[in-house]
Structure formats: C-alpha cells, structure tokens
Amino acid sequence: MSDIKKAVLAYSGGLDTSVILKWLQDTYQCEVVTFTADLGQGEELEPARQKALKFGIRPEQIFIDDLREEFVRDFVFPMFRANTVYEGEYLLGTSIARPLIAKRLIEIANQTGAQAISHGATGKGNDQVRFELGAYALNPNIRIIAPWREWDLLSREKLMAYAEKHGIPVDMKHKQGGSPYSMDANLLHISYEGRHLEDPAAEAEESMWRWTVSPENAPDAAEYLDIEFTNGDIVALNGAKMTPAQVLAKLNELGGRHGIGRLDLVENRYVGMKSRGCYETPGGTIMLKAHRAIESITLDREVAHLKDDLMPRYASMIYNGYWWSPERKALQTLIDHTQQSVNGWVRVKLYKGNVIVVGRDSKTDSLFDPTIATFEDDRGAYDQKDAAGFIKLNALRMRIAANLQKRK
C-alpha cells in the first residue's frame, strides 16, 4: 500500500482525467482532491464538479478556481513585456499557463495536507516537464504521480474499456471517435495537435479553426484600434479602461473577426521530437505588434537591442518549464525595469489577417525628436559633419585588414 494518503489531481472532467481519478483511488488507495482551473478556455466547468461528486469526492475537496485575471496579469503580460516568441513564431499560449496551474496545485496541496499532486500529461509531451519543474520549485518535497508513465492504458481503446468497466461516464463524442484533434485552450490561445495534423504536409481543414475566420472571409473594411500602454502593459482599448483579462478577451474578439493570429508550425519539443501544431492567438498577435511599436519610440536603442538578444533565451525558459527558476526571475526584473518608460498609445489597423501599425505616441516618454529626425532644415540640431569621423573610426579595422590583403 502506498504511503500517499491524499493527492491533488489537475482535473478537467474529461475522459482522461476521469479515468485518472478512478485509477488513483484504486491504485494508490488515496483520497483525491480535484482542481479545475478556469483560464478562459470557454467551457462550462460546473460539470467537472458533478463528475467529481459522482466519484465520491467530498465537496470541500473540489476546487474550481477562476484564474483568468491572475493568468493574464501575472503570466501573460510579463511574458509579452519581453516580446516573447519561441522559435520565431510560437507565442507560448500553452507553455505560459502551466506555471500557474503548478502554483495552484501546490497551494491546494499545502492547504489540504496532500502529499502528492497528479496530472494527465503524457510521457511524450512538454507539459509533464512544465508541471513538475514548477511543482518542485515551489515545493521540493512534493510527490508527483504521472499515470501516463505508470499505467498500461496507452491507447484510446484501453481508456474506453477502463471507463466502461468502472462505470465512468463517457461523452457521446468519445464514443463516436472524439475530436480529430488534441486541443488546449485558454485566454491567450487555442492549440490543435494530432491525427490529421500528424502529417506535416497536410493543410489543416478550415472547419478546425474555432476563434478566427479565414482571412479570405474577413470583412472587406479595415478596423482601427487605439491601444494604451502603462509600464508596458495594455490598460485601455479605444479609450475604455479594462482589466488584463478583459483586454485579452476583447483583442481575441477583434482579432478573430479579422482572421488574425493563425499559425501552423513544426516545433522542437523539450523531450527531443519535432511536433506539428496549429494555433490561434488573435489577441496575442495584436498585443505583440502593438507592444513593439510603443517600445520603438520609448526604449533606448541599446536597451531595445539587449531585450531582443535576451528574448530567445527567455522564451526557451518558458517553453522548457523554467518559469519559477532564479534565472527567469532575474531576467524578468531586468525586463520590467525597461518597461517603466513604455507608456503611450499605438493605433493599429486590422485587415484580413494583418495587424498594421499606423501610429504611435508617448506624451511623457517618447525618445523620438522630430527636430533631429527631420529631412528638412533642422537649424543646427544635428551636425552632419560629425558622421565622417564616426564612419572612419568604425572602418579603421576593416581598412587595415584590406591593406594587409593587398600586400600579400
């Protein structure tokens, strides 16, 4: 018999985690606490409570938490202050949600006296790494139960048979074959993997996309949007003040209407394999473009370049599950320091899959000086003769090398 008396399960109420719940009770003979996070995935979460009750979970041991504001405020916004993109394209919609889920799992374990946490991530994916690195960083002595690394239920047919044997309700969609994709959704994005998409040469069906219309079917008229920033975070859209979660939800709505934010890529997973996935990140795509635009007039050149140099490393930290690491926290301190001057507004035009910046300004922090940048008479603000010495000094090493080659 296991010495684990209580475990906290990250529970969606779907087939996989419902099987895991029963499997934990039978295999570990432990009390199970369920945790369901509302990250803005757009699904009704109350059925998860009813399913947990059917499994004998006591009401006080069922946690369904609305984490939307915390998710955007404390995870998405800090990530976007760094203009974070993984491998040049991916906006890390799944990756950035995992440290928050790990944090809440540990908090609930501490609150309920559980010795272990459990998750439904497979042994092939990145999420097992993200959940567990986060959990160990927050509670180094926590026990982790990863059923996909322990049981022999390694196919959909075996899961269905287990569910039937133990009286676990199976939705009609599972009986009919389920969705052709493995999907993950939150306020930042929705992802699609598996089945049809496992052939990287096959174009995703139009019917797959849920948040965005195709650019071909987007409105023929462009839509303008004014985005206001304070310390690098969006605080208002078209003059209306909003909370972080409201901002992202509104950007998703606007971006989806104009076919913005679709992505089809093959990424390099942490565990070593290449994986093809499709993503919809309409709000994040707008946010990234607008944030870079406001930084273009408020950040010093070398500070901006330093951020760009560090960004791929920062992105890898998030992708690989190191959100709670000391190096990510140290880098975040630097990033947040640079954002003190990132204040002002950006105007974008949304049109058929495109986010086009058409204006930006900062009344308090703009480094753009029209008296210097002008092509007209600057009245002595900039002495163009100064450029000659600057160019000769920077060319000196190349001139020396060229003269040496001539003498050979």
PEFENRA-V150511 format. One record per pair of residues at least 4 apart in sequence whose C-alpha atoms are under 6 Angstrom apart, sorted by the first residue. I is the first residue (numbers start at 0). GAP is how many residues later the second one is. D is the distance in whole Angstrom. If there is no record, write none. Layout:
BEGIN
{{I	GAP	D} {I	GAP	D}}
END
This chain:
BEGIN
{{1	26	6} {3	111	6} {4	25	5} {5	24	5} {5	25	5} {5	26	6} {5	108	5} {5	109	6} {6	25	5} {6	107	5} {6	109	5} {6	110	5} {7	24	6} {7	25	5} {7	26	6} {7	109	5} {8	25	5} {8	108	6} {8	109	5} {8	110	6} {9	25	5} {9	109	5} {10	6	6} {10	23	6} {10	24	5} {10	25	5} {11	24	6} {12	5	6} {12	35	4} {13	4	6} {19	4	6} {22	4	6} {23	4	5} {24	4	5} {24	5	5} {32	28	5} {33	28	5} {33	29	6} {34	28	5} {34	29	6} {35	28	5} {36	27	6} {36	28	5} {37	27	6} {37	28	5} {37	29	6} {38	28	6} {38	29	5} {38	147	5} {39	28	6} {39	146	5} {39	147	5} {40	144	5} {40	145	4} {51	5	6} {52	4	5} {66	4	6} {68	4	6} {68	176	5} {69	4	5} {70	4	5} {71	4	5} {71	5	6} {71	172	6} {71	173	6} {72	4	6} {72	171	6} {79	4	6} {80	151	6} {83	227	6} {83	231	6} {84	4	6} {84	5	5} {84	6	5} {85	4	5} {85	229	5} {91	4	6} {92	95	6} {92	96	5} {94	224	5} {97	33	6} {98	35	6} {101	29	5} {101	32	6} {101	33	5} {107	4	6} {108	4	6} {108	5	5} {115	26	6} {115	27	4} {115	28	5} {116	27	5} {117	26	6} {117	27	5} {117	28	6} {118	27	6} {120	6	6} {120	7	5} {121	26	5} {122	26	6} {125	144	6} {126	4	6} {128	4	6} {129	191	4} {134	4	6} {135	4	4} {146	4	6} {152	5	5} {152	6	6} {162	4	6} {162	5	5} {172	5	5} {173	4	4} {179	15	6} {180	11	6} {180	12	5} {180	13	5} {181	10	6} {181	11	5} {181	12	6} {182	8	5} {182	9	5} {183	6	6} {183	7	5} {184	4	6} {184	5	4} {188	91	5} {188	92	5} {189	89	6} {189	90	5} {190	87	6} {190	88	4} {191	85	6} {191	86	5} {192	84	5} {193	4	5} {210	45	6} {211	44	4} {211	47	5} {212	46	5} {213	45	5} {214	44	5} {214	137	4} {214	138	5} {217	40	5} {217	41	6} {217	134	5} {221	128	6} {221	129	5} {222	126	6} {222	127	5} {223	124	6} {223	125	5} {224	122	6} {224	123	5} {225	11	6} {225	12	5} {225	120	6} {225	121	4} {226	10	5} {226	118	5} {226	119	5} {227	6	6} {227	7	6} {227	8	5} {227	116	6} {227	117	4} {228	4	5} {228	5	4} {228	6	6} {228	114	5} {228	115	5} {228	116	6} {229	113	5} {230	108	5} {230	109	5} {230	111	5} {230	112	6} {231	107	5} {231	110	5} {234	6	6} {234	7	6} {235	4	5} {235	5	4} {235	6	5} {241	4	6} {241	5	6} {247	35	6} {250	4	6} {250	32	4} {251	4	6} {251	30	5} {251	31	4} {254	5	5} {254	27	5} {254	28	6} {255	4	6} {255	26	6} {257	93	6} {257	94	5} {257	95	6} {258	93	6} {258	94	4} {259	22	5} {259	93	4} {260	19	5} {260	20	5} {260	21	4} {260	24	6} {261	17	6} {261	18	5} {262	15	6} {262	16	5} {263	14	4} {264	11	6} {264	12	6} {265	9	5} {265	10	4} {266	7	6} {266	8	5} {267	6	5} {268	4	5} {268	5	6} {286	4	6} {294	4	5} {294	47	6} {296	69	5} {296	70	6} {296	71	6} {297	44	6} {297	67	6} {297	68	5} {297	69	5} {298	5	6} {301	4	6} {306	4	6} {315	4	6} {316	5	5} {317	4	6} {317	5	5} {322	5	6} {331	4	6} {340	24	6} {343	17	6} {343	18	4} {344	15	6} {344	16	6} {345	13	6} {345	14	4} {346	11	6} {346	12	5} {347	8	5} {347	9	4} {347	10	6} {348	6	6} {348	7	5} {349	4	6} {349	5	5} {361	4	5} {369	4	6} {370	7	6} {371	9	6} {371	10	6} {391	4	6}}
END
